[in-house]
Amino acid sequence: MASISFRTLGSSGIKVSPLGLGCMGMSFAYGPVDEAESFRVLRRFIELGGNFFDTAEIYGPYANEELLGRFLREVPRESVVIATKFGFKFVNGERRGVDSSPENVRRACEGSLSRLGLDYIDLYYQHRVDPNVPIEETIGALKELVAAGKIRSIGLSEANPETIRRAAKVHPVAALQSEYSLWTRDVEANGVVSTCRELGIAFVPYSPLGRGFLTGAIQKLSDLDPSDWRLTNPRFAQEVFEANLKLAEAVKKLAAKKNCTPAQYALAWVLAQGNDMIPIPGTKRVKYLEDNMGALAVQLTEIDLQETNETFGELKVAGERYTPEMMTMVHR
Ligand SMILES: NC(=O)c1ccc[n+]([C@@H]2O[C@H](COP(=O)([O-])OP(=O)(O)OC[C@H]3O[C@@H](n4cnc5c(N)ncnc54)[C@H](OP(=O)(O)O)[C@@H]3O)[C@@H](O)[C@H]2O)c1
């Protein structure tokens, strides 16, 4: 991947590989973990030209940042771009709602720096907007962290256009992270993507593989470990599973025409939406990582994109992307 052209995190000027690496599943949410294989994935990502790593305080909690911290001892600091996130309140290590108060921002940042073993975080996201704390106060606290050299740039996750605009008035926002993929396209219609473009904010699509579903690797619910969080996700519910398999089948057909794998097609589609798109597919296996990085060699034409739109215009995903409780926390 020596010749890949890097993309930029908004006006921060920070250069990142066009595909980042979502590290969440290495410690959290998606069933059993294997630290040795995770290390191989992290190393291989660098070998393949990647530099952009995504984690969060909540992944574990803490365990994912600790894992990344152990890995980061091996690599020169300037060769990697580390993004992490704050915004939840914890009681005895358990998540208890959101908290983006300035005090919690400062507490979380110190914790993340220590677990990652870093002097500074490249991109620090608010994970979920806190309805009880004006965004101006949160960004004000982040601005102070920028001035103190503890973070290089500021990001938001799952914020709506109004919140993005208010935040950007206090300090430039480098990146907005939201779910975006062939089966989750609400950010196209609700003004999030256009607001980011207007304000020069990079868009970081998370779950670009539809949490693995669009790759076709999940054909039945028993393919998921009983501990897997996806078993609680409405799109993976028994009642809609069969209907949603049609979407994975459609990706498979489109990919076959393009001589690539379904995962590569799903990622190439996101990458083709604009140079401001920096998807962060997640994996804990080297073979999937290598497959995903192959997406950078897949160029979709206007005709491919049109055909994809037509196919997915007819197929509707069944089920919300989160439970009702978790849906109240997005786009606010
Ligand atoms: N801001 C937020 O609120 C938020 C929310 C969710 C995620 N994220 C971030 O976004 C990252 C990516 O999202 P995600 O992990 O939820 O979803 P994803 O990238 O859409 O899918 C990950 C799943 O796909 C599987 N997979 C990956 N590559 C594959 C391939 N080539 N073939 C077959 N299966 C493949 C992985 O399996 P294995 O696990 O077995 O490798 C994993 O189960 C996360 O790691 C996290 O850093 C952010």
PDBQT file of the ligand as one rigid body, heavy atoms in Angstrom, charges set to zero:
ROOT
HETATM    1  N1  LIG A 401     -18.648   6.382  17.542  1.00  0.00    +0.000 N 
HETATM    2  C1  LIG A 401     -19.353   5.337  17.849  1.00  0.00    +0.000 C 
HETATM    3  O1  LIG A 401     -20.365   5.427  18.529  1.00  0.00    +0.000 OA
HETATM    4  C2  LIG A 401     -18.931   3.980  17.361  1.00  0.00    +0.000 A 
HETATM    5  C3  LIG A 401     -19.840   2.917  17.398  1.00  0.00    +0.000 A 
HETATM    6  C4  LIG A 401     -19.428   1.666  16.919  1.00  0.00    +0.000 A 
HETATM    7  C5  LIG A 401     -18.144   1.507  16.421  1.00  0.00    +0.000 A 
HETATM    8  N2  LIG A 401     -17.275   2.559  16.423  1.00  0.00    +0.000 N 
HETATM    9  C6  LIG A 401     -15.893   2.415  15.907  1.00  0.00    +0.000 C 
HETATM   10  O2  LIG A 401     -15.972   1.976  14.560  1.00  0.00    +0.000 OA
HETATM   11  C7  LIG A 401     -15.198   0.793  14.375  1.00  0.00    +0.000 C 
HETATM   12  C8  LIG A 401     -15.801  -0.076  13.289  1.00  0.00    +0.000 C 
HETATM   13  O3  LIG A 401     -17.150  -0.374  13.538  1.00  0.00    +0.000 OA
HETATM   14  P1  LIG A 401     -17.645  -1.843  13.933  1.00  0.00    +0.000 P 
HETATM   15  O4  LIG A 401     -16.487  -2.654  14.396  1.00  0.00    +0.000 OA
HETATM   16  O5  LIG A 401     -18.813  -1.641  14.824  1.00  0.00    +0.000 OA
HETATM   17  O6  LIG A 401     -18.282  -2.404  12.594  1.00  0.00    +0.000 OA
HETATM   18  P2  LIG A 401     -17.731  -2.829  11.149  1.00  0.00    +0.000 P 
HETATM   19  O7  LIG A 401     -16.408  -2.265  10.917  1.00  0.00    +0.000 OA
HETATM   20  O8  LIG A 401     -18.841  -2.503  10.235  1.00  0.00    +0.000 OA
HETATM   21  O9  LIG A 401     -17.698  -4.426  11.277  1.00  0.00    +0.000 OA
HETATM   22  C9  LIG A 401     -16.885  -5.097  12.183  1.00  0.00    +0.000 C 
HETATM   23  C10 LIG A 401     -17.267  -6.556  12.137  1.00  0.00    +0.000 C 
HETATM   24  O10 LIG A 401     -17.043  -7.052  10.813  1.00  0.00    +0.000 OA
HETATM   25  C11 LIG A 401     -16.196  -8.181  10.839  1.00  0.00    +0.000 C 
HETATM   26  N3  LIG A 401     -15.302  -8.045   9.670  1.00  0.00    +0.000 N 
HETATM   27  C12 LIG A 401     -14.364  -7.088   9.491  1.00  0.00    +0.000 A 
HETATM   28  N4  LIG A 401     -13.765  -7.249   8.292  1.00  0.00    +0.000 NA
HETATM   29  C13 LIG A 401     -14.332  -8.334   7.720  1.00  0.00    +0.000 A 
HETATM   30  C14 LIG A 401     -14.124  -9.006   6.506  1.00  0.00    +0.000 A 
HETATM   31  N5  LIG A 401     -13.231  -8.565   5.623  1.00  0.00    +0.000 N 
HETATM   32  N6  LIG A 401     -14.868 -10.115   6.241  1.00  0.00    +0.000 NA
HETATM   33  C15 LIG A 401     -15.786 -10.561   7.129  1.00  0.00    +0.000 A 
HETATM   34  N7  LIG A 401     -16.040  -9.954   8.306  1.00  0.00    +0.000 NA
HETATM   35  C16 LIG A 401     -15.309  -8.847   8.604  1.00  0.00    +0.000 A 
HETATM   36  C17 LIG A 401     -15.453  -8.113  12.141  1.00  0.00    +0.000 C 
HETATM   37  O11 LIG A 401     -15.150  -9.429  12.540  1.00  0.00    +0.000 OA
HETATM   38  P3  LIG A 401     -14.022  -9.744  13.655  1.00  0.00    +0.000 P 
HETATM   39  O12 LIG A 401     -14.407  -8.942  14.852  1.00  0.00    +0.000 OA
HETATM   40  O13 LIG A 401     -14.170 -11.201  13.856  1.00  0.00    +0.000 OA
HETATM   41  O14 LIG A 401     -12.724  -9.350  13.110  1.00  0.00    +0.000 OA
HETATM   42  C18 LIG A 401     -16.471  -7.430  13.058  1.00  0.00    +0.000 C 
HETATM   43  O15 LIG A 401     -17.330  -8.398  13.622  1.00  0.00    +0.000 OA
HETATM   44  C19 LIG A 401     -15.171   0.167  15.767  1.00  0.00    +0.000 C 
HETATM   45  O16 LIG A 401     -14.082  -0.735  15.899  1.00  0.00    +0.000 OA
HETATM   46  C20 LIG A 401     -15.068   1.372  16.639  1.00  0.00    +0.000 C 
HETATM   47  O17 LIG A 401     -13.705   1.793  16.741  1.00  0.00    +0.000 OA
HETATM   48  C21 LIG A 401     -17.665   3.794  16.858  1.00  0.00    +0.000 A 
ENDROOT
TORSDOF 0
